[in-house]
Amino acid sequence: MDIATLVAILATLAVVAGPKDGLWFAERAWALVAGGVFAALSLVRPSWHMTSRAIVSIVGATAAFGALLFPRSDAWAALDWTVADRLRGGFATWVDAMAVLRDGQPPSPALVSAIWRTVEAQVQVFPALLAIETLAALGVAWWLYVRLARGSDGGLGPVAEFRFNDHLVWIMIVGLVLLSVRAGDGVTRVGANLAVFMAGLYALRGFAVGVGVSGGISMFGYAMIALGLVFMAPAVIAFAVLLGVADTWLDLRTRAASLSA
């Protein structure tokens, strides 16, 4: 099986599933564009790391959608509203389901308020969340292709070796600057999305640094990390992001290896 065949199979599965509304077409268009760019890069630039190809694919899909939506502000407004409506509708469904499970008693106002704030935050940064999900999906697709076509489990490489171009830290810096200047809702939202996307990448890099420096994590360690994400998710993620950013300048894994040698 070559990569073009795999892309065709995944595209077919994506097209035949789901209710066919406006958001359905937008989701499939995004997946096809990002997947197509990734497939093209895999053929033209096979020496590139999977993460680099995936990030460029996301940039390409973003540029394509931007070129389509930018001249028509009403198109972006419609898409933004549809996504927000879908997320808020899911929240309303959750509230109703909780009331049914509690014999007609609604969940506590504090819990409802906290989850509502989370939903509203997701509405603002859904492009960044989509980019992170696309990166993960491309990683799974690439691992599946390498597994089926070459019979190898090495499509993604060891977690401890995960890294990306250090110059991408400037995207994080630009995002934080746009957040701080308060030049309007549009600029602030762009900054928030850039910062959230890069925070996701740096959190994963920070986790890779922890695995690499410690020499590996046991099942107990993974269990403790899972518990930390459940009960102290903001603190755990923030620490991982800081560790990943620090690795950009300090190359912590190389330093740790040289000290242990």
C-alpha positions as CSV (number, residue, x, y, z in Angstrom):
1,M,0.0,0.0,0.0
2,D,1.5,3.4,-1.0
3,I,0.7,6.7,0.7
4,A,-1.7,7.8,-2.1
5,T,-3.8,4.7,-1.5
6,L,-3.9,5.3,2.2
7,V,-5.0,8.9,1.7
8,A,-7.7,7.8,-0.7
9,I,-9.0,5.3,1.8
10,L,-9.0,7.8,4.7
11,A,-10.7,10.4,2.4
12,T,-13.4,8.0,1.5
13,L,-14.1,7.1,5.1
14,A,-14.3,10.8,5.9
15,V,-16.7,11.6,3.1
16,V,-19.2,8.9,3.8
17,A,-19.6,9.6,7.5
18,G,-21.6,12.2,9.4
19,P,-24.7,14.4,8.8
20,K,-24.2,16.5,5.7
21,D,-24.6,20.1,6.9
22,G,-22.3,23.1,6.3
23,L,-19.9,22.2,9.0
24,W,-19.7,18.7,7.6
25,F,-18.4,20.0,4.3
26,A,-15.9,22.4,6.1
27,E,-14.6,19.6,8.2
28,R,-14.0,17.3,5.2
29,A,-12.5,20.0,3.1
30,W,-10.0,20.8,5.9
31,A,-9.1,17.1,6.3
32,L,-8.6,16.6,2.5
33,V,-6.5,19.7,2.1
34,A,-4.3,19.0,5.1
35,G,-4.0,15.3,4.2
36,G,-3.2,16.2,0.6
37,V,-0.5,18.6,1.5
38,F,1.0,16.0,3.9
39,A,0.9,13.3,1.2
40,A,2.6,15.6,-1.3
41,L,5.3,16.6,1.2
42,S,5.9,12.9,2.0
43,L,6.6,12.3,-1.7
44,V,8.6,15.4,-2.4
45,R,10.4,15.8,1.0
46,P,10.6,12.3,2.4
47,S,13.7,13.3,4.5
48,W,11.6,15.8,6.5
49,H,10.5,14.7,10.0
50,M,6.9,13.8,10.3
51,T,6.3,16.7,12.7
52,S,7.7,19.2,10.2
53,R,5.5,17.8,7.4
54,A,2.5,17.9,9.6
55,I,3.0,21.5,10.7
56,V,3.6,22.7,7.1
57,S,0.4,20.8,6.1
58,I,-1.5,22.7,8.8
59,V,-0.1,26.0,7.6
60,G,-1.0,25.1,4.0
61,A,-4.6,24.2,4.9
62,T,-4.9,27.4,7.0
63,A,-3.6,29.4,4.0
64,A,-6.1,27.7,1.7
65,F,-9.0,28.4,4.0
66,G,-7.8,31.9,4.7
67,A,-7.7,32.7,1.0
68,L,-11.2,31.3,0.6
69,L,-12.7,33.0,3.7
70,F,-10.8,36.3,4.0
71,P,-12.5,38.0,1.0
72,R,-15.9,37.1,2.4
73,S,-16.2,38.0,6.1
74,D,-19.7,36.7,6.1
75,A,-18.4,33.2,5.3
76,W,-16.0,33.2,8.2
77,A,-18.8,34.6,10.5
78,A,-21.1,31.8,9.4
79,L,-18.4,29.1,10.0
80,D,-17.5,30.7,13.4
81,W,-21.2,30.8,14.5
82,T,-21.8,27.2,13.4
83,V,-18.8,25.9,15.4
84,A,-19.9,27.9,18.4
85,D,-23.4,26.7,18.1
86,R,-22.2,23.1,17.9
87,L,-20.0,23.4,21.0
88,R,-22.7,25.2,23.0
89,G,-25.3,22.6,21.9
90,G,-23.0,19.9,23.2
91,F,-22.9,21.7,26.5
92,A,-26.7,22.0,26.7
93,T,-26.9,18.2,25.9
94,W,-24.5,17.5,28.8
95,V,-26.6,19.6,31.2
96,D,-29.7,17.7,30.2
97,A,-28.0,14.3,30.5
98,M,-26.7,15.2,34.0
99,A,-30.2,16.2,35.0
100,V,-31.6,12.9,33.9
101,L,-28.9,10.9,35.7
102,R,-29.6,12.9,38.9
103,D,-33.4,12.2,38.8
104,G,-34.3,15.6,37.5
105,Q,-31.8,17.6,39.6
106,P,-29.5,19.8,37.6
107,P,-25.8,19.8,38.3
108,S,-24.4,22.4,40.7
109,P,-24.3,26.0,39.4
110,A,-20.5,26.2,40.2
111,L,-19.9,23.1,38.0
112,V,-22.1,24.4,35.2
113,S,-20.4,27.8,35.3
114,A,-16.9,26.3,35.2
115,I,-17.8,24.0,32.2
116,W,-19.5,26.9,30.5
117,R,-16.3,29.0,30.8
118,T,-14.4,26.1,29.3
119,V,-16.8,25.8,26.4
120,E,-16.6,29.6,25.7
121,A,-12.8,29.3,25.7
122,Q,-13.0,26.5,23.2
123,V,-15.2,28.6,21.0
124,Q,-12.5,31.3,20.9
125,V,-9.6,29.0,20.2
126,F,-11.2,26.2,18.1
127,P,-8.8,26.9,15.2
128,A,-5.8,26.1,17.5
129,L,-7.6,23.0,18.8
130,L,-8.4,21.9,15.3
131,A,-4.7,22.3,14.3
132,I,-3.6,20.3,17.3
133,E,-6.1,17.5,16.5
134,T,-5.0,17.6,12.9
135,L,-1.4,17.2,13.9
136,A,-2.4,14.2,16.0
137,A,-4.5,12.7,13.2
138,L,-1.6,13.1,10.7
139,G,0.7,11.4,13.1
140,V,-1.7,8.4,13.5
141,A,-2.1,8.2,9.7
142,W,1.6,8.3,9.1
143,W,2.2,5.6,11.7
144,L,-0.5,3.5,10.1
145,Y,1.1,3.9,6.7
146,V,4.6,3.0,7.9
147,R,3.1,0.0,9.8
148,L,1.1,-1.3,6.8
149,A,3.5,-0.5,4.0
150,R,6.8,-1.2,5.6
151,G,5.9,-3.4,8.5
152,S,7.7,-1.1,10.9
153,D,6.6,0.5,14.2
154,G,9.1,3.4,13.8
155,G,6.9,5.8,12.0
156,L,6.8,8.3,14.9
157,G,10.0,7.5,16.6
158,P,10.6,7.4,20.4
159,V,8.7,9.8,22.6
160,A,11.9,10.9,24.3
161,E,13.3,12.2,20.9
162,F,10.3,14.4,20.0
163,R,11.3,17.9,19.0
164,F,10.6,20.4,16.2
165,N,12.3,23.4,14.7
166,D,13.5,25.7,17.5
167,H,12.6,28.8,15.5
168,L,8.9,28.0,16.0
169,V,9.3,29.6,19.4
170,W,8.8,32.9,17.6
171,I,5.2,31.9,16.8
172,M,4.6,31.5,20.6
173,I,6.2,34.9,21.2
174,V,4.1,36.6,18.5
175,G,1.0,35.1,20.0
176,L,1.8,36.3,23.4
177,V,2.6,39.8,22.1
178,L,-0.7,39.9,20.3
179,L,-2.5,38.9,23.4
180,S,-0.8,41.6,25.5
181,V,-1.2,44.6,23.1
182,R,-5.0,44.5,23.3
183,A,-5.5,45.9,19.8
184,G,-9.0,44.5,19.4
185,D,-10.9,41.3,19.6
186,G,-9.7,40.0,16.3
187,V,-6.0,40.5,17.1
188,T,-6.4,39.1,20.6
189,R,-8.1,36.0,19.2
190,V,-5.3,35.5,16.6
191,G,-2.8,35.7,19.4
192,A,-4.7,33.3,21.6
193,N,-4.9,30.7,18.9
194,L,-1.2,31.0,18.0
195,A,-0.3,30.7,21.7
196,V,-2.6,27.7,22.4
197,F,-1.3,25.8,19.3
198,M,2.3,26.3,20.3
199,A,1.5,25.6,23.9
200,G,0.2,22.2,22.8
201,L,3.4,21.5,20.9
202,Y,5.6,22.6,23.7
203,A,3.7,20.6,26.3
204,L,4.4,17.5,24.2
205,R,8.0,18.5,23.9
206,G,8.2,19.1,27.7
207,F,6.8,15.6,28.3
208,A,9.4,14.2,25.8
209,V,12.2,16.1,27.8
210,G,10.9,14.5,31.0
211,V,11.0,11.0,29.5
212,G,14.5,11.6,27.9
213,V,16.1,13.1,31.0
214,S,14.7,10.5,33.4
215,G,15.6,7.6,31.0
216,G,12.1,6.4,30.7
217,I,8.8,6.4,32.7
218,S,7.3,3.4,34.3
219,M,3.6,2.5,34.3
220,F,3.4,4.0,37.8
221,G,4.9,7.2,36.4
222,Y,2.3,7.3,33.6
223,A,-0.4,6.7,36.1
224,M,0.8,9.6,38.3
225,I,0.9,11.9,35.2
226,A,-2.7,10.8,34.3
227,L,-3.8,11.6,37.9
228,G,-2.0,14.9,37.7
229,L,-3.9,15.8,34.5
230,V,-7.2,14.9,36.1
231,F,-6.7,16.8,39.3
232,M,-4.1,19.5,38.5
233,A,-4.2,19.8,34.7
234,P,-3.4,23.5,34.5
235,A,-0.3,23.1,36.7
236,V,0.9,20.0,34.9
237,I,0.4,21.4,31.4
238,A,2.0,24.7,32.4
239,F,5.1,22.9,33.8
240,A,5.4,20.8,30.6
241,V,5.1,23.9,28.4
242,L,7.8,25.7,30.4
243,L,10.0,22.6,30.2
244,G,9.5,22.4,26.4
245,V,10.3,26.1,25.9
246,A,13.4,25.8,28.1
247,D,14.6,22.9,25.9
248,T,14.5,25.3,22.9
249,W,17.5,27.3,24.3
250,L,19.1,24.8,26.7
251,D,18.8,21.5,24.9
252,L,18.1,19.8,28.2
253,R,18.3,16.2,26.8
254,T,21.8,16.7,25.3
255,R,23.0,18.3,28.5
256,A,21.6,15.5,30.6
257,A,23.3,12.9,28.3
258,S,26.6,14.6,28.5
259,L,26.5,14.8,32.3
260,S,25.6,11.1,32.6
261,A,28.4,10.1,30.2
